């Protein structure tokens, strides 16, 4: 059955969704379980000693063979080192995108009619061109890049958001983004104004604030004459789990397993909110400045649209609602919002009908054809190309552009999950 694919490769996690052609329209997107039982997979690549490239957290203490948070590095002239070899950040993002495409195509039995990949709100033409070239080098020629605020707005609109002008509050793992979108005559959205971001008001900062609280509690126990509890290796992951639990519970425990034995550090939602309140408030203030920099007052917005895994924290909605007198919209799982909206946008790339699959389509070589004009305005005209929908990408893909003998090993190892 023909389908389109939407992807969101964030700084800490990657999500994807597909929309299938049913009858005379595209069905509502379905989220893909990339991480086994989880919908998200960590945006982490690991270069194994045999040269194979795997996706997800790797069970290794050799940090030189693991790379993460490479999305933010696109446009940086200094390459990343992976296993001692230089790698362009855009090549790593393209490798992760290809892994998603191949994983989904293996499940669906064919390649997607079109792919939309969301990117950070503040990217300009240079970064988009770098990623487009890296994607084409791997054979992915049917990928449309859209700003994350646009895909977020598309997802909220599909759930009934009727507004014309909205602010997007995207709270990811390592970055907070504030941006503006508006509906265009075709009914879709475009980004406008100057998007702004903070790197000290994101989910990882919340984890670190909670971790510092746990260290303080353990230090008090030691000071009271109890046996010392060295900070365990898994403190931050334990704090991340507690953070997620506190979005629905009023109290939980940070569970630790140091060499001295299991430890439970209780924490309430009120305590956690006190720890992160300054960071959340900074994000709210940045959002208001973003609105004002576009010559608007907050009252002129039709709503604030939330996205990102940490956007489910109740304090975020509470402070936004107090500062901005318009509806604050958040989906049941905001970590999936951008990918779902990307799938909705991908359906418009081949709208109104997908092309019919040809015999042995999966083995056809990729030509230079590009995607037709989408129904929403793209940031730059170089991606607005008329013509038939592009052929499916090939089964065999170009290996990661690394020097030395690791090229062949990477090609053999691609597609294996970490």
N, C-alpha and C positions, 0 to 999 in steps of 0.2 A: 504494500500500500504506500503510495507516495507520501513523503513527510518532509518537513523542514526542521532545522535545528537552530536553537538559540543557545549561546554560551556566555557565561560571565566568568572570566579568569581574574579573580581578585588577588590581593597581595597575600592572603592567607589560605583561601579556599577557592575551589572551582566548582561551578554548578552548571547544569545543562537541562534543557527541556525540549521536547519535540511536539510538533503539531501535525496531525495526520489529515489527509484529504478525505472527507466523508460527504458523499452526495454532491452538493454544489458549493461547498465551503470548507474552510479549514476548521477542524474541531479545536476546542479549548486545549491549550498546551498541557502535556503531561510531563512531570519532572522525571528525569532519568536518575536512577540510583548509581552514581559513579563510584561510590566507596563501599560497595557491597550492600550492607544494610543501611548505609547512610546515603543521603542524596548528594552530599558534598565530599570531595576528595581534597586533601591538603595540596596547595599549590607548591609542591616540593618535588624536585628532581634529584635522583641519586645515581651517581656513576659507579657501578659495581666494579670490583677489581678486574673482571673479565671484559670490561668495556661496555656492558649492557646498560641501558638507560631505563630506569624505572620511575614510576610516578607514585607519590605518597611518601609518608614518613618511612625512613629506612632504619632498620635496627643496627646502627653502627655508631661508634664513637668518633669516627674519622670525619670531622666537619669539613675537611677539604674536598670530600667527594659528594657533599650535599649542598644544594643551592636552593634558596627560597627568596621570596620578596623581590623577584627579578622584574615584575611588571613595572614597578616604579623606576627601574633603572633604564628603561628604554629612552634613547636620546642621549645617554651618557656615553661619551667617547671612550671611557675606561672600561674594558671588558671585564666580565666576571671570570673568576678562576674556578674551574671544576676539575678536580683530579689533577691540578697543576697545569691545565690547559686553558687558554683564553677562550671565552664564549661570549658572543654578543647577546645581550639580554633579549632582543627581539627574536633571536633564533630559539632561545629557550621557551619563550611564550608560544612561538609557532609549533615547537615540538609538543608542548602540552595540548595545544589546540588539535593537532593531528591525532594525538592519543585519544582525545574525546571523540573526534570524528570516527576513528576506526572502531572504538569501543561501541559506539551507538550503531554504526553500520553493521557490525557483527551481530548485534541483537536484532536489528530490523531486517537484515538480509539484503540490504541495498544501501547506497549512499544517499544523502539528503539532496533534495532538489535545490536548496539554498541554505546558507549558513549566515547567521548574524552574530557577530562577536561584539559585546559591549566593551567600551574602554573608558578610562577615567575622564571626568568632566573637563579637566583643564588641558587635554591634549590638543596640540596644534597640528598643522599639516605635516611637519617634519616627522613627528613620532608616528603618525598614522602611516606615512609612506614607508618608514622603516619596517613597520610590522607587516604592511601589505607585501613588501618585497620578500620578507622572510617566509610568509605564508605561501607565496607563489613558488619560492624555491623548493618547498616541500610538496608542491602539486596542488595546493589548496587555492584554486582560482575563483571559486564561487562564494567567497567570504565578503560580506559587507560589514564595515566597521561603523558602529553608531555610538554616540556618547551615552554613558550609563544613565544620565538623567532622562534621556529620551526613552530608553527601554523601560526604566522604572515607571514613567508616566504611561506608557502603552499598557503595562500590566495593570496599573490602577484603573485606567479607563475601561479596560475589559471587565473589571469587577464593578463598574458602575459609577466611577468618579466622573461627574459631568462638567467639571470646571474647564475654563479656558486658559487661565494663567495660574501657575502653581510654583511653589518652591520645593525643591527636592533635597531631603536631608538623608544623606547616605553615610551610615555609620559602619564602616568595615572593621577588619581586624587590626590594620595598622594605619588607616587614614580615615579622616572625616572629610566629606565633601559637601559643599553647599552650592546649589545651582538653581537656575530658573528655566522653566519650560512654558511654552504657550502652544495652544492648538492652532493649526493652520487650516486654510479653507478645505483641504482634502480630508480633514477630520483627524489627522495624526498630529504629532507634536514635534516641535523643534526647540533646541536650546537657544537661549539668548542671554545677554548680559555677560558679566565676568564671573566665571566659576571660581570659588575659593576653597582652600583646603587647610586642614590642620593635621599635624602628625603627632600631636600630644593630647588628643581627645578621642582616641579610638579604643576598640575592644581590648587590645593588648595592654593599653595603659590602665584600663580597669582591672585587668588580671594582676598587673604589677602592684596596683594600689592595695588589692586584697592580699597579695602575697606579703607585702610589707606589714600589713595588719597581723597576719599569721606569724611572721617573724617576731613581731613585738610581743604577741601572746606567749610564744615559746620562750622568749627571753625573760618574761616575767616569771614563768614557771621555774626557770633555772635560777633566777634571782631569789625565789622563795625557798630555795634549798632542795628543789627536786632535781632529778637526774637531767643532764643536758639533752636536748633534742637537736642534733645538727640538722640544718636545712636540707631536706631530701631533694634528690634530683628531679622528682616529678612535682615540685611545688606549683609551678605555673600551670601545667595541665590540670592539676587538682583544683586550682582557683578558677580556671575556665569552666570546669564542670559545675562548680558551686555557683558561678555567675549565671549559668544557664538555668540551674534549678531555682534560683531566686527570682526568675522572671515569672514563675507561677506559684512558688511557695514563699511563705513569710520567714522561714528559717531553714537552715540546712547545716551540714558539717563539711569542712574541708578535710578530706581523708588523706592521711599521709602514712607512708610506710618506711620510716628511717630505720637504720640498723638496730636502734634500741627498742624497736617494737612499734606496732600501729599506734597512731595518734589521731584523735578527732579534735578539731578546733571548731567549735560552734560559731556561727555567724548569722545574724538576722538581716532581713532585707533593709531595715532601717539603718543598721550599721554600714552595710554595703553602700547604700545610697549616700550616706554622709561622706564616705571615702571618695566617691566618684562625682559628687555634686559640682565641684569646681570645674572639672573637665567637661561635664555635660553642659554646664552654664556657658562655658567658653564656646562650645559648638552652637548653642542657641544664639548667642550674641553675634557670632560670625554669620549665621544665616540671616539675621536682621540686617547686618551691614551689606550683605550681598544683595538683598532686596532693595535697599536704599541706594546702592551704587548704580542700580538700573533706573533710577528716577521714580521708583514706586514706593508707596507706603505699605506696610504689612496688611492694612485693611483692604488694599486693592487686590490681594491674592484671593483665589477661590479655594485654596487649601494648601496644606503642607503634606507632601508625599514622602513616607519613610521607606528606607531600604537598608539592607545590611543586617547581619546576624545580631549585632548588639542593639539594633533599633527596637527589639522586643522588650528591652528593659523598661519597666513602667515609669521610672523617673524621667526618661526621655520625653514621653508623651505628656507627662505632667508639666514639665518646665516649658515645653513648646506651647501647650494650650494656655498657659499663664501669660506667655510673652506675645503670642500671635493670635489675634481674635478671629481666626478662621478655623474650619475643620482640620483636624490632624488625622491623616489616613495611614493605617498600617495593616498589612496583610497578615494572615495567620502565621506564616513563616517568612519574614522579610529577607532572610538570607537567599531565598529563591526568587525574589521579585524581579531582579534584573535579568536573570536567565529566562524566566517566563515571558517577560516583555520582549526579549530578543527573539524568542520563537514566534511571538505574535507578529513582530516586524518582519521576520523572515517569510511569513506567509504572504506578505504584501509584495515581496520581491518577485514572486512567481504568480501573483494574483492576476486574473481571477481563477485560472485553472493551471494545475501543474502539467508539465509535459508528460506524455505517455512514455513509460519505460521501453527502451529498445532491447532486442535480444542481445544477450551477453554484454550488457551495458557496463558491468563492473570491470571488464577487461579492456574497454576502449581507452585509447590514449587521450590525455587532456589536450584540447586545442586552446587557442588564445581567446576564445569567446568569453565575454563578460556578462554580468547579470544585467537585466533590464532596469529601467528607471523605477526606483521604489516610489511609494505613494507619499513619502515624507521628504522634506528637503534634506539633502546631505550637506555636511560641512564644507566640502570642497568639490568643484565641478569635475575633477579628474575621475571620480568614482561614478559619475552619471553617464552611463554608456548604454545606447540602445542596442537591441538585438535579442536573439532567442536566449532562454535560460541556459546557463553554462552546462557543459557535460559533467558527469560525475568525476570526482578525482580518481586517480589510479589506485590500484591496490598496492603497488610497489611505490615507495616514497623515497625522496632524496634523504640521505643520511645527514645527521647533524654536522655542520661545518666546523669540525675540529681538526687540528693538525695531528700528525703522527698516525700510528696504526689503529687508534681507537675508532676511526671512521667505520670500518667494516664491523667491528664489534658492536658499535651503537646501532648500525643498521640491522644486525641480527637480533639485537635485544629489544628493539623498539616494540612497543605494544605490550610488553610484560608489565604487570602491575606490581607495585611495591606493597 
